[in-house]
Amino acid sequence: MAKELRKKKGLTQAQLGSEADMNDKYISEIERGSSKLTVNALNKIALALKVSAKDILDFDTTTPTRKELEEDLAWMIQKTSDEQVVFLHKLVSEILK
């Protein structure tokens, strides 16, 4: 979904990378699915695109198993700072409202 939003805003990967203070190669990897999207990256991209983090996440794709999702969430939490865990908690809380 990030790719579609980026293109809709008329930005190249390099421009989005610059706006989000991220490497354009990482933007490309996220769009191709070859790198995992971190909470920090999600927040930066959302701010750069002026959309919510929820808008970036594509919930219409095939859903992995619950076990895979739990493992992925655990991996994400382990790789994040305390500040990012707070952001992730806020994001999930908003989604569950």
C-alpha positions as CSV (number, residue, x, y, z in Angstrom):
1,M,0.0,0.0,0.0
2,A,2.9,2.4,0.6
3,K,3.9,2.2,-3.0
4,E,0.4,3.2,-4.2
5,L,0.3,6.1,-1.7
6,R,3.7,7.2,-2.7
7,K,2.8,7.2,-6.4
8,K,-0.5,8.9,-5.7
9,K,1.5,11.7,-4.0
10,G,3.7,11.9,-7.1
11,L,6.9,11.0,-5.2
12,T,9.8,8.8,-6.3
13,Q,11.4,6.4,-3.8
14,A,14.3,8.8,-3.5
15,Q,12.0,11.7,-2.8
16,L,10.1,9.7,-0.2
17,G,13.3,8.6,1.3
18,S,14.5,12.2,1.6
19,E,11.1,13.3,3.1
20,A,11.1,10.5,5.6
21,D,14.9,10.7,6.3
22,M,15.3,7.1,5.1
23,N,17.5,5.4,2.5
24,D,15.6,5.0,-0.8
25,K,16.9,1.5,-1.1
26,Y,15.1,0.6,2.1
27,I,12.0,2.2,0.7
28,S,12.3,0.0,-2.4
29,E,12.9,-3.1,-0.2
30,I,9.8,-2.4,1.8
31,E,7.7,-1.9,-1.3
32,R,8.9,-5.2,-2.8
33,G,8.4,-7.0,0.5
34,S,12.0,-8.0,0.8
35,S,12.5,-6.0,4.1
36,K,10.2,-5.9,7.1
37,L,8.6,-2.6,7.8
38,T,9.6,-1.5,11.3
39,V,7.4,0.7,13.5
40,N,9.8,3.5,13.2
41,A,9.9,3.3,9.4
42,L,6.1,3.1,9.3
43,N,5.8,6.2,11.4
44,K,8.4,8.1,9.2
45,I,6.7,7.1,6.0
46,A,3.2,8.0,7.3
47,L,4.5,11.4,8.4
48,A,6.2,12.0,5.0
49,L,3.1,11.0,3.0
50,K,0.8,12.9,5.4
51,V,-1.3,9.8,6.0
52,S,-2.0,7.6,9.0
53,A,0.0,4.5,9.6
54,K,-3.2,2.5,9.2
55,D,-3.5,3.9,5.6
56,I,-0.2,2.4,4.7
57,L,-0.9,-1.0,6.0
58,D,-2.7,-3.2,3.4
59,F,-5.2,-5.3,5.3
60,D,-6.7,-6.8,2.1
61,T,-3.9,-9.3,1.4
62,T,-3.9,-12.9,2.3
63,T,-3.6,-13.2,6.1
64,P,-0.9,-15.4,7.5
65,T,-1.7,-17.9,10.3
66,R,-2.2,-16.6,13.8
67,K,1.1,-18.3,14.8
68,E,2.9,-16.5,12.0
69,L,1.4,-13.2,13.0
70,E,2.3,-13.7,16.7
71,E,5.9,-14.6,15.7
72,D,6.1,-11.5,13.5
73,L,4.7,-9.2,16.2
74,A,7.2,-10.7,18.7
75,W,10.1,-10.1,16.2
76,M,8.9,-6.5,15.7
77,I,8.7,-5.7,19.4
78,Q,12.2,-7.2,20.1
79,K,13.7,-5.0,17.4
80,T,12.1,-1.7,18.6
81,S,13.1,0.9,21.1
82,D,11.0,1.7,24.1
83,E,9.7,4.8,22.2
84,Q,8.7,2.6,19.3
85,V,6.9,0.1,21.5
86,V,4.9,3.0,22.9
87,F,4.0,4.1,19.3
88,L,3.1,0.5,18.4
89,H,0.9,0.2,21.5
90,K,-0.9,3.4,20.5
91,L,-1.3,2.3,16.9
92,V,-2.8,-1.1,17.9
93,S,-5.1,0.6,20.5
94,E,-6.4,2.9,17.8
95,I,-7.1,0.0,15.4
96,L,-8.9,-2.0,18.1
97,K,-11.2,0.9,19.1
